[in-house]
Amino acid sequence: MSYQNLLFHVEDGVGSITFNRPKALNALNNALLAEFSDLLAEVAGNEEIRVLLLTGAGDKAFVAGADITELATFNPLQGKAFAKKGQETIQMLQELPIPVIAAVNGFALGGGTEMALAADFIYASESANFGLPEITLGIIPGFGGTQRLPRLIGSNLAKEMIFTGNMIKARDALDMGIVNRVCPPESLMTETMDTARKIAARGKVSLRAAKEAVNSGLNADLATGLLVELDAFALCMASDDAREGTSAFLEKRQAEFQGKLNE
Ligand code: CO8
C-alpha cells in the first residue's frame, strides 16, 4: 500500500514509520490518521517486523500536534469524531504486539507528545521539545494526554504541563521520566536503531508477552498484575523461543530466535 503522509521501510526486522508532512511540521490531520491506522494494521500482520520505530520528517518536528487548520473548522461533533479517531489509532499503537520506540527529533506538541507517550519508550534529540499546549488554544489534550501523562510522571507534574501548556526541553523530559535517552541530533537515529536491532534479536513471543504483562499490569492491582504475569510466563514456556533460549545458554552459544508466533 502507498501512503501520502507517511514514509515506511523495513530493515533488519525493524519497521520505521516517518510522519511526513514537513511543511505543517508533520501535524496530524484526518488523512494522516487514517493512513497511520491502516499502516499499523499492516505492521501488526507482518511477521518479519519485530520492532517499530516512529519519527518525523525533516529536522524540526516529530509531530507539532493535531492540524490546527483542520481543527479550527470542526463543529463539536466533528471534533469528537476526530478525537475518537485519534484516540483509537493511538491506542492501536500502544497495543501493537511488538515493541515501539519513538525517536523524537524536534517538536512533539499536543497530539505529537500524546503519540510519543503511546510508544513503549522514547529517545529524544537534544533539540526536541515536548508539551501539551492545547490549553493555549482553549481546548484540552484529546488524544490520551490527560490519561497517559499522569500515569507516566504522576498527576502533579502532568497537571502543571497541561494547565500551563509549557514546552519542556529534552533534558527536562529526561529528568521527569518522559524520555529514556537524549542524543545529539546527528546520532538520534543511529542510537535508536541500535536499540531497536538489539530488541529485534530477542524472541518475538517473549517480547509480546512482556509488553502485554507490563501494559495490563499497569491498569490493575498488583495481585491481578501478578496473575497476568503468570499466564504470560506460561505462554513463553510453550514457545520455540524459550526452548532455543534455554538450550543456547546450556550449549554456551548465542540464541537464534526465529521470531515466529507458531505456538
Ligand atoms: N497544525 C497545522 N499547522 C502547523 C502546526 C499544527 N499543529 N504547527 C505548525 N504548523 C505550520 C505553521 O502554520 C507553519 O505553516 P506556514 O509555513 O504555512 O505558515 C509551519 O507549520 C511552520 O510553523 P511555524 O512557522 O509556526 O514554525 P516556528 O518554528 O515559528 O514554530 C512551533 C514552531 C512552536 C511548533 C509552532 O508551529 C507551534 O506552536 N505550532 C502549534 C503547536 C500546537 O499548538 N500543537 C497542539 C495542537 S492541538 C492538538 O494537538 C490537540 C490534540 C488532541 C485533538 C483532539 C481532537 C479535537
py3Dmol code that shows the C-alpha trace and the ligand (Angstrom):
import py3Dmol

protein = """\
ATOM      1  CA  MET A   1       0.000   0.000   0.000  1.00  0.00           C
ATOM      2  CA  SER A   2       1.346   3.505  -0.711  1.00  0.00           C
ATOM      3  CA  TYR A   3       0.914   6.452   1.666  1.00  0.00           C
ATOM      4  CA  GLN A   4       0.815  10.218   1.046  1.00  0.00           C
ATOM      5  CA  ASN A   5       1.570  11.377   4.593  1.00  0.00           C
ATOM      6  CA  LEU A   6       3.848   8.620   5.860  1.00  0.00           C
ATOM      7  CA  LEU A   7       7.135   7.024   4.850  1.00  0.00           C
ATOM      8  CA  PHE A   8       7.676   3.370   5.673  1.00  0.00           C
ATOM      9  CA  HIS A   9      10.537   0.942   5.343  1.00  0.00           C
ATOM     10  CA  VAL A  10      11.753  -2.259   6.976  1.00  0.00           C
ATOM     11  CA  GLU A  11      15.400  -3.022   7.766  1.00  0.00           C
ATOM     12  CA  ASP A  12      16.861  -5.800   9.951  1.00  0.00           C
ATOM     13  CA  GLY A  13      13.411  -6.670  11.339  1.00  0.00           C
ATOM     14  CA  VAL A  14      12.757  -3.032  12.316  1.00  0.00           C
ATOM     15  CA  GLY A  15       9.836  -1.222  10.673  1.00  0.00           C
ATOM     16  CA  SER A  16      10.249   2.574  10.517  1.00  0.00           C
ATOM     17  CA  ILE A  17       7.322   4.937  10.096  1.00  0.00           C
ATOM     18  CA  THR A  18       8.084   8.615   9.422  1.00  0.00           C
ATOM     19  CA  PHE A  19       5.300  11.191   9.794  1.00  0.00           C
ATOM     20  CA  ASN A  20       5.740  13.097   6.576  1.00  0.00           C
ATOM     21  CA  ARG A  21       4.025  16.497   6.339  1.00  0.00           C
ATOM     22  CA  PRO A  22       7.125  18.629   6.953  1.00  0.00           C
ATOM     23  CA  LYS A  23       5.508  21.851   5.661  1.00  0.00           C
ATOM     24  CA  ALA A  24       2.984  21.599   8.512  1.00  0.00           C
ATOM     25  CA  LEU A  25       5.614  20.243  10.947  1.00  0.00           C
ATOM     26  CA  ASN A  26       4.042  16.761  10.487  1.00  0.00           C
ATOM     27  CA  ALA A  27       0.752  17.853  12.094  1.00  0.00           C
ATOM     28  CA  LEU A  28      -1.874  15.118  12.406  1.00  0.00           C
ATOM     29  CA  ASN A  29      -4.882  15.579  10.133  1.00  0.00           C
ATOM     30  CA  ASN A  30      -7.699  13.174   9.300  1.00  0.00           C
ATOM     31  CA  ALA A  31      -5.928  11.860   6.196  1.00  0.00           C
ATOM     32  CA  LEU A  32      -2.692  11.131   8.092  1.00  0.00           C
ATOM     33  CA  LEU A  33      -4.520   9.396  10.958  1.00  0.00           C
ATOM     34  CA  ALA A  34      -6.457   7.188   8.512  1.00  0.00           C
ATOM     35  CA  GLU A  35      -3.224   6.181   6.767  1.00  0.00           C
ATOM     36  CA  PHE A  36      -1.466   5.615  10.095  1.00  0.00           C
ATOM     37  CA  SER A  37      -4.163   3.254  11.336  1.00  0.00           C
ATOM     38  CA  ASP A  38      -4.032   1.280   8.039  1.00  0.00           C
ATOM     39  CA  LEU A  39      -0.244   1.066   8.272  1.00  0.00           C
ATOM     40  CA  LEU A  40      -0.352  -0.097  11.906  1.00  0.00           C
ATOM     41  CA  ALA A  41      -2.673  -2.934  10.834  1.00  0.00           C
ATOM     42  CA  GLU A  42      -0.177  -3.800   8.065  1.00  0.00           C
ATOM     43  CA  VAL A  43       2.710  -3.781  10.571  1.00  0.00           C
ATOM     44  CA  ALA A  44       0.784  -5.946  13.069  1.00  0.00           C
ATOM     45  CA  GLY A  45       0.194  -8.537  10.336  1.00  0.00           C
ATOM     46  CA  ASN A  46       3.803  -8.622   9.111  1.00  0.00           C
ATOM     47  CA  GLU A  47       5.751 -11.433  10.832  1.00  0.00           C
ATOM     48  CA  GLU A  48       9.039 -10.006   9.567  1.00  0.00           C
ATOM     49  CA  ILE A  49       8.694  -6.827  11.677  1.00  0.00           C
ATOM     50  CA  ARG A  50       9.828  -7.315  15.275  1.00  0.00           C
ATOM     51  CA  VAL A  51      10.159  -3.694  16.405  1.00  0.00           C
ATOM     52  CA  LEU A  52       8.509  -0.486  15.215  1.00  0.00           C
ATOM     53  CA  LEU A  53      10.262   2.873  15.198  1.00  0.00           C
ATOM     54  CA  LEU A  54       8.454   6.211  14.795  1.00  0.00           C
ATOM     55  CA  THR A  55       9.959   9.541  13.817  1.00  0.00           C
ATOM     56  CA  GLY A  56       9.152  12.784  11.999  1.00  0.00           C
ATOM     57  CA  ALA A  57      10.313  14.034   8.605  1.00  0.00           C
ATOM     58  CA  GLY A  58      12.701  16.987   8.495  1.00  0.00           C
ATOM     59  CA  ASP A  59      14.930  18.276  11.273  1.00  0.00           C
ATOM     60  CA  LYS A  60      12.383  20.460  13.053  1.00  0.00           C
ATOM     61  CA  ALA A  61       9.493  18.350  14.254  1.00  0.00           C
ATOM     62  CA  PHE A  62       8.408  14.901  15.312  1.00  0.00           C
ATOM     63  CA  VAL A  63       4.731  15.954  15.216  1.00  0.00           C
ATOM     64  CA  ALA A  64       3.596  19.519  16.075  1.00  0.00           C
ATOM     65  CA  GLY A  65       0.183  18.280  17.207  1.00  0.00           C
ATOM     66  CA  ALA A  66      -3.200  17.955  15.615  1.00  0.00           C
ATOM     67  CA  ASP A  67      -3.549  20.037  12.440  1.00  0.00           C
ATOM     68  CA  ILE A  68      -4.875  23.342  13.786  1.00  0.00           C
ATOM     69  CA  THR A  69      -6.028  24.489  10.311  1.00  0.00           C
ATOM     70  CA  GLU A  70      -8.327  21.454  10.153  1.00  0.00           C
ATOM     71  CA  LEU A  71      -9.220  21.605  13.866  1.00  0.00           C
ATOM     72  CA  ALA A  72     -10.436  25.197  13.543  1.00  0.00           C
ATOM     73  CA  THR A  73     -13.152  24.123  11.061  1.00  0.00           C
ATOM     74  CA  PHE A  74     -14.676  21.412  13.270  1.00  0.00           C
ATOM     75  CA  ASN A  75     -18.057  21.683  14.951  1.00  0.00           C
ATOM     76  CA  PRO A  76     -18.354  19.801  18.285  1.00  0.00           C
ATOM     77  CA  LEU A  77     -19.420  16.511  16.680  1.00  0.00           C
ATOM     78  CA  GLN A  78     -16.660  16.650  14.073  1.00  0.00           C
ATOM     79  CA  GLY A  79     -14.215  17.479  16.877  1.00  0.00           C
ATOM     80  CA  LYS A  80     -15.445  14.478  18.857  1.00  0.00           C
ATOM     81  CA  ALA A  81     -15.144  12.194  15.820  1.00  0.00           C
ATOM     82  CA  PHE A  82     -11.602  13.427  15.187  1.00  0.00           C
ATOM     83  CA  ALA A  83     -10.618  12.972  18.839  1.00  0.00           C
ATOM     84  CA  LYS A  84     -12.139   9.453  18.788  1.00  0.00           C
ATOM     85  CA  LYS A  85     -10.211   8.528  15.641  1.00  0.00           C
ATOM     86  CA  GLY A  86      -7.013   9.867  17.220  1.00  0.00           C
ATOM     87  CA  GLN A  87      -7.611   8.035  20.498  1.00  0.00           C
ATOM     88  CA  GLU A  88      -8.406   4.750  18.735  1.00  0.00           C
ATOM     89  CA  THR A  89      -5.372   4.970  16.470  1.00  0.00           C
ATOM     90  CA  ILE A  90      -3.024   5.864  19.306  1.00  0.00           C
ATOM     91  CA  GLN A  91      -4.489   3.036  21.422  1.00  0.00           C
ATOM     92  CA  MET A  92      -3.824   0.695  18.483  1.00  0.00           C
ATOM     93  CA  LEU A  93      -0.214   1.886  18.580  1.00  0.00           C
ATOM     94  CA  GLN A  94       0.029   1.221  22.321  1.00  0.00           C
ATOM     95  CA  GLU A  95      -1.426  -2.265  21.885  1.00  0.00           C
ATOM     96  CA  LEU A  96       0.717  -3.213  18.890  1.00  0.00           C
ATOM     97  CA  PRO A  97       2.063  -6.689  19.742  1.00  0.00           C
ATOM     98  CA  ILE A  98       5.682  -5.617  19.132  1.00  0.00           C
ATOM     99  CA  PRO A  99       7.853  -3.028  20.905  1.00  0.00           C
ATOM    100  CA  VAL A 100       7.507   0.545  19.643  1.00  0.00           C
ATOM    101  CA  ILE A 101      10.227   3.197  20.071  1.00  0.00           C
ATOM    102  CA  ALA A 102       9.586   6.879  19.337  1.00  0.00           C
ATOM    103  CA  ALA A 103      12.647   8.776  18.091  1.00  0.00           C
ATOM    104  CA  VAL A 104      11.570  12.352  18.820  1.00  0.00           C
ATOM    105  CA  ASN A 105      13.654  14.576  16.557  1.00  0.00           C
ATOM    106  CA  GLY A 106      12.113  18.011  17.247  1.00  0.00           C
ATOM    107  CA  PHE A 107       8.791  19.477  18.376  1.00  0.00           C
ATOM    108  CA  ALA A 108       6.432  16.889  19.874  1.00  0.00           C
ATOM    109  CA  LEU A 109       3.492  19.057  20.881  1.00  0.00           C
ATOM    110  CA  GLY A 110      -0.112  18.244  21.717  1.00  0.00           C
ATOM    111  CA  GLY A 111      -1.025  15.167  19.676  1.00  0.00           C
ATOM    112  CA  GLY A 112       2.721  14.732  18.994  1.00  0.00           C
ATOM    113  CA  THR A 113       3.528  14.237  22.676  1.00  0.00           C
ATOM    114  CA  GLU A 114       0.371  12.123  23.004  1.00  0.00           C
ATOM    115  CA  MET A 115       1.540   9.908  20.117  1.00  0.00           C
ATOM    116  CA  ALA A 116       5.021   9.514  21.602  1.00  0.00           C
ATOM    117  CA  LEU A 117       3.532   8.623  25.020  1.00  0.00           C
ATOM    118  CA  ALA A 118       1.851   5.570  23.455  1.00  0.00           C
ATOM    119  CA  ALA A 119       5.225   4.205  22.325  1.00  0.00           C
ATOM    120  CA  ASP A 120       6.927   1.784  24.721  1.00  0.00           C
ATOM    121  CA  PHE A 121       9.686   4.308  25.266  1.00  0.00           C
ATOM    122  CA  ILE A 122      11.124   7.472  23.802  1.00  0.00           C
ATOM    123  CA  TYR A 123      14.612   8.520  22.699  1.00  0.00           C
ATOM    124  CA  ALA A 124      14.858  12.246  22.018  1.00  0.00           C
ATOM    125  CA  SER A 125      17.198  14.571  20.203  1.00  0.00           C
ATOM    126  CA  GLU A 126      18.788  17.335  22.311  1.00  0.00           C
ATOM    127  CA  SER A 127      16.728  19.741  20.192  1.00  0.00           C
ATOM    128  CA  ALA A 128      13.389  18.061  20.971  1.00  0.00           C
ATOM    129  CA  ASN A 129      10.628  19.894  22.830  1.00  0.00           C
ATOM    130  CA  PHE A 130       7.636  18.217  24.444  1.00  0.00           C
ATOM    131  CA  GLY A 131       4.423  19.837  25.588  1.00  0.00           C
ATOM    132  CA  LEU A 132       0.651  19.786  25.754  1.00  0.00           C
ATOM    133  CA  PRO A 133      -0.196  23.342  24.581  1.00  0.00           C
ATOM    134  CA  GLU A 134      -3.889  22.586  23.941  1.00  0.00           C
ATOM    135  CA  ILE A 135      -4.908  24.816  26.863  1.00  0.00           C
ATOM    136  CA  THR A 136      -3.472  27.812  24.946  1.00  0.00           C
ATOM    137  CA  LEU A 137      -5.944  27.004  22.150  1.00  0.00           C
ATOM    138  CA  GLY A 138      -8.872  26.845  24.558  1.00  0.00           C
ATOM    139  CA  ILE A 139      -9.117  23.046  24.375  1.00  0.00           C
ATOM    140  CA  ILE A 140      -7.581  20.108  26.267  1.00  0.00           C
ATOM    141  CA  PRO A 141      -5.446  17.157  25.192  1.00  0.00           C
ATOM    142  CA  GLY A 142      -7.826  14.839  23.345  1.00  0.00           C
ATOM    143  CA  PHE A 143      -5.535  12.056  22.172  1.00  0.00           C
ATOM    144  CA  GLY A 144      -4.985  10.486  25.590  1.00  0.00           C
ATOM    145  CA  GLY A 145      -2.647  13.096  27.113  1.00  0.00           C
ATOM    146  CA  THR A 146      -4.724  13.649  30.251  1.00  0.00           C
ATOM    147  CA  GLN A 147      -4.559   9.892  30.902  1.00  0.00           C
ATOM    148  CA  ARG A 148      -1.145   8.632  29.746  1.00  0.00           C
ATOM    149  CA  LEU A 149       0.995  11.534  31.022  1.00  0.00           C
ATOM    150  CA  PRO A 150      -0.154  11.331  34.693  1.00  0.00           C
ATOM    151  CA  ARG A 151       0.304   7.549  34.600  1.00  0.00           C
ATOM    152  CA  LEU A 152       3.897   8.072  33.428  1.00  0.00           C
ATOM    153  CA  ILE A 153       5.101  11.043  35.527  1.00  0.00           C
ATOM    154  CA  GLY A 154       2.454  11.429  38.242  1.00  0.00           C
ATOM    155  CA  SER A 155      -0.552  13.700  38.377  1.00  0.00           C
ATOM    156  CA  ASN A 156       1.063  16.879  39.737  1.00  0.00           C
ATOM    157  CA  LEU A 157       3.792  17.211  37.120  1.00  0.00           C
ATOM    158  CA  ALA A 158       1.272  16.258  34.432  1.00  0.00           C
ATOM    159  CA  LYS A 159      -1.249  18.843  35.634  1.00  0.00           C
ATOM    160  CA  GLU A 160       1.428  21.559  35.601  1.00  0.00           C
ATOM    161  CA  MET A 161       2.248  20.721  31.973  1.00  0.00           C
ATOM    162  CA  ILE A 162      -1.426  20.521  30.965  1.00  0.00           C
ATOM    163  CA  PHE A 163      -2.534  23.685  32.848  1.00  0.00           C
ATOM    164  CA  THR A 164       0.390  25.881  31.698  1.00  0.00           C
ATOM    165  CA  GLY A 165       0.861  24.468  28.188  1.00  0.00           C
ATOM    166  CA  ASN A 166       4.608  24.979  28.764  1.00  0.00           C
ATOM    167  CA  MET A 167       7.157  23.362  26.493  1.00  0.00           C
ATOM    168  CA  ILE A 168       9.641  21.010  28.148  1.00  0.00           C
ATOM    169  CA  LYS A 169      13.152  20.616  26.750  1.00  0.00           C
ATOM    170  CA  ALA A 170      14.515  17.119  26.112  1.00  0.00           C
ATOM    171  CA  ARG A 171      16.868  17.198  29.150  1.00  0.00           C
ATOM    172  CA  ASP A 172      13.983  18.154  31.452  1.00  0.00           C
ATOM    173  CA  ALA A 173      11.827  15.447  29.854  1.00  0.00           C
ATOM    174  CA  LEU A 174      14.629  13.001  30.694  1.00  0.00           C
ATOM    175  CA  ASP A 175      14.660  14.143  34.351  1.00  0.00           C
ATOM    176  CA  MET A 176      10.861  13.803  34.512  1.00  0.00           C
ATOM    177  CA  GLY A 177      10.935  10.263  33.117  1.00  0.00           C
ATOM    178  CA  ILE A 178       9.191  11.111  29.852  1.00  0.00           C
ATOM    179  CA  VAL A 179      12.173  10.053  27.756  1.00  0.00           C
ATOM    180  CA  ASN A 180      14.713   7.275  28.281  1.00  0.00           C
ATOM    181  CA  ARG A 181      17.671   8.836  26.478  1.00  0.00           C
ATOM    182  CA  VAL A 182      18.711  12.175  24.989  1.00  0.00           C
ATOM    183  CA  CYS A 183      21.034  12.031  21.976  1.00  0.00           C
ATOM    184  CA  PRO A 184      22.847  14.576  19.816  1.00  0.00           C
ATOM    185  CA  PRO A 185      20.575  15.249  16.806  1.00  0.00           C
ATOM    186  CA  GLU A 186      23.002  13.591  14.392  1.00  0.00           C
ATOM    187  CA  SER A 187      23.111  10.313  16.340  1.00  0.00           C
ATOM    188  CA  LEU A 188      19.437  10.007  17.347  1.00  0.00           C
ATOM    189  CA  MET A 189      18.521   7.601  14.556  1.00  0.00           C
ATOM    190  CA  THR A 190      21.709   5.510  14.907  1.00  0.00           C
ATOM    191  CA  GLU A 191      21.259   5.127  18.656  1.00  0.00           C
ATOM    192  CA  THR A 192      17.563   4.333  18.283  1.00  0.00           C
ATOM    193  CA  MET A 193      18.268   1.780  15.535  1.00  0.00           C
ATOM    194  CA  ASP A 194      20.993   0.144  17.677  1.00  0.00           C
ATOM    195  CA  THR A 195      18.491  -0.406  20.483  1.00  0.00           C
ATOM    196  CA  ALA A 196      15.783  -1.486  18.032  1.00  0.00           C
ATOM    197  CA  ARG A 197      18.113  -4.085  16.435  1.00  0.00           C
ATOM    198  CA  LYS A 198      19.101  -5.415  19.856  1.00  0.00           C
ATOM    199  CA  ILE A 199      15.427  -5.864  20.794  1.00  0.00           C
ATOM    200  CA  ALA A 200      14.612  -7.329  17.354  1.00  0.00           C
ATOM    201  CA  ALA A 201      17.124 -10.121  18.041  1.00  0.00           C
ATOM    202  CA  ARG A 202      15.128 -11.258  21.107  1.00  0.00           C
ATOM    203  CA  GLY A 203      12.289 -13.779  20.961  1.00  0.00           C
ATOM    204  CA  LYS A 204       9.068 -12.440  19.466  1.00  0.00           C
ATOM    205  CA  VAL A 205       6.825 -14.499  21.777  1.00  0.00           C
ATOM    206  CA  SER A 206       8.606 -13.308  24.920  1.00  0.00           C
ATOM    207  CA  LEU A 207       8.689  -9.672  23.749  1.00  0.00           C
ATOM    208  CA  ARG A 208       4.976  -9.779  23.126  1.00  0.00           C
ATOM    209  CA  ALA A 209       4.309 -11.461  26.476  1.00  0.00           C
ATOM    210  CA  ALA A 210       6.492  -8.944  28.334  1.00  0.00           C
ATOM    211  CA  LYS A 211       4.777  -5.956  26.702  1.00  0.00           C
ATOM    212  CA  GLU A 212       1.305  -7.315  27.404  1.00  0.00           C
ATOM    213  CA  ALA A 213       2.183  -8.164  31.012  1.00  0.00           C
ATOM    214  CA  VAL A 214       3.550  -4.665  31.719  1.00  0.00           C
ATOM    215  CA  ASN A 215       0.698  -2.866  29.953  1.00  0.00           C
ATOM    216  CA  SER A 216      -2.090  -4.950  31.502  1.00  0.00           C
ATOM    217  CA  GLY A 217      -0.489  -4.805  34.942  1.00  0.00           C
ATOM    218  CA  LEU A 218      -0.333  -1.006  34.864  1.00  0.00           C
ATOM    219  CA  ASN A 219      -4.116  -0.862  34.787  1.00  0.00           C
ATOM    220  CA  ALA A 220      -4.631  -3.452  37.532  1.00  0.00           C
ATOM    221  CA  ASP A 221      -3.822  -4.015  41.199  1.00  0.00           C
ATOM    222  CA  LEU A 222      -0.612  -5.928  41.999  1.00  0.00           C
ATOM    223  CA  ALA A 223      -2.337  -9.268  42.654  1.00  0.00           C
ATOM    224  CA  THR A 224      -4.119  -9.135  39.279  1.00  0.00           C
ATOM    225  CA  GLY A 225      -0.916  -7.994  37.569  1.00  0.00           C
ATOM    226  CA  LEU A 226       0.959 -10.964  39.015  1.00  0.00           C
ATOM    227  CA  LEU A 227      -1.706 -13.327  37.655  1.00  0.00           C
ATOM    228  CA  VAL A 228      -1.323 -11.717  34.227  1.00  0.00           C
ATOM    229  CA  GLU A 229       2.435 -12.272  34.522  1.00  0.00           C
ATOM    230  CA  LEU A 230       1.938 -15.967  35.398  1.00  0.00           C
ATOM    231  CA  ASP A 231      -0.152 -16.581  32.273  1.00  0.00           C
ATOM    232  CA  ALA A 232       2.278 -14.635  30.102  1.00  0.00           C
ATOM    233  CA  PHE A 233       5.172 -16.626  31.578  1.00  0.00           C
ATOM    234  CA  ALA A 234       3.399 -19.941  30.885  1.00  0.00           C
ATOM    235  CA  LEU A 235       2.790 -18.844  27.294  1.00  0.00           C
ATOM    236  CA  CYS A 236       6.513 -18.214  26.860  1.00  0.00           C
ATOM    237  CA  MET A 237       7.366 -21.668  28.257  1.00  0.00           C
ATOM    238  CA  ALA A 238       5.356 -23.215  25.428  1.00  0.00           C
ATOM    239  CA  SER A 239       7.305 -21.395  22.724  1.00  0.00           C
ATOM    240  CA  ASP A 240      10.126 -22.424  20.388  1.00  0.00           C
ATOM    241  CA  ASP A 241      11.878 -19.261  21.541  1.00  0.00           C
ATOM    242  CA  ALA A 242      12.053 -20.487  25.162  1.00  0.00           C
ATOM    243  CA  ARG A 243      13.428 -23.857  24.003  1.00  0.00           C
ATOM    244  CA  GLU A 244      16.024 -22.073  21.856  1.00  0.00           C
ATOM    245  CA  GLY A 245      16.952 -19.520  24.546  1.00  0.00           C
ATOM    246  CA  THR A 246      17.482 -22.077  27.310  1.00  0.00           C
ATOM    247  CA  SER A 247      19.262 -24.593  25.014  1.00  0.00           C
ATOM    248  CA  ALA A 248      21.576 -21.872  23.704  1.00  0.00           C
ATOM    249  CA  PHE A 249      22.553 -20.923  27.266  1.00  0.00           C
ATOM    250  CA  LEU A 250      23.282 -24.551  28.234  1.00  0.00           C
ATOM    251  CA  GLU A 251      25.198 -25.138  24.975  1.00  0.00           C
ATOM    252  CA  LYS A 252      27.179 -21.907  25.560  1.00  0.00           C
ATOM    253  CA  ARG A 253      26.170 -20.312  22.238  1.00  0.00           C
ATOM    254  CA  GLN A 254      24.173 -17.276  21.101  1.00  0.00           C
ATOM    255  CA  ALA A 255      20.428 -17.883  20.873  1.00  0.00           C
ATOM    256  CA  GLU A 256      18.949 -17.560  17.408  1.00  0.00           C
ATOM    257  CA  PHE A 257      15.315 -16.676  17.846  1.00  0.00           C
ATOM    258  CA  GLN A 258      13.128 -17.343  14.832  1.00  0.00           C
ATOM    259  CA  GLY A 259      10.547 -14.748  15.807  1.00  0.00           C
ATOM    260  CA  LYS A 260       7.610 -16.975  14.985  1.00  0.00           C
ATOM    261  CA  LEU A 261       4.296 -16.901  16.822  1.00  0.00           C
ATOM    262  CA  ASN A 262       3.611 -20.534  15.981  1.00  0.00           C
ATOM    263  CA  GLU A 263       2.764 -21.938  19.374  1.00  0.00           C
TER     264      GLU A 263
END
"""
ligand_1 = """\
57
CO8
N -1.193 22.415 12.722
C -1.124 22.937 11.478
N -0.031 23.600 11.014
C 1.021 23.725 11.846
C 1.014 23.205 13.142
C -0.157 22.491 13.583
N -0.251 21.928 14.788
N 2.190 23.503 13.736
C 2.903 24.185 12.829
N 2.213 24.318 11.688
C 2.628 25.012 10.452
C 2.632 26.509 10.644
O 1.333 27.040 10.478
C 3.605 26.946 9.552
O 2.925 26.891 8.319
P 3.180 28.072 7.232
O 4.650 27.966 6.899
O 2.285 27.676 6.096
O 2.836 29.353 7.914
C 4.625 25.799 9.542
O 3.989 24.684 10.165
C 5.881 26.134 10.325
O 5.477 26.536 11.637
P 5.938 27.913 12.320
O 6.212 28.937 11.276
O 4.941 28.235 13.375
O 7.333 27.450 12.946
P 8.026 28.061 14.247
O 9.397 27.495 14.278
O 7.880 29.548 14.293
O 7.182 27.475 15.489
C 6.038 25.754 16.716
C 7.161 26.071 15.693
C 6.418 26.291 18.079
C 5.952 24.222 16.786
C 4.721 26.369 16.252
O 4.500 25.999 14.893
C 3.523 25.938 17.038
O 3.311 26.418 18.141
N 2.690 25.023 16.464
C 1.449 24.617 17.071
C 1.708 23.675 18.224
C 0.414 23.288 18.919
O -0.290 24.108 19.478
N 0.092 21.974 18.896
C -1.087 21.465 19.514
C -2.172 21.360 18.525
S -3.705 20.874 19.262
C -3.559 19.217 19.498
O -2.564 18.613 19.201
C -4.751 18.563 20.061
C -4.666 17.039 20.052
C -5.971 16.471 20.501
C -7.045 16.826 19.497
C -8.348 16.328 19.892
C -9.340 16.445 18.724
C -10.321 17.541 18.751
"""
view = py3Dmol.view(width=600, height=400)
view.addModel(protein, "pdb")
view.setStyle({"model": 0}, {"cartoon": {"style": "trace"}})
view.addModel(ligand_1, "xyz")
view.setStyle({"model": 1}, {"stick": {}})
view.zoomTo()
view.show()
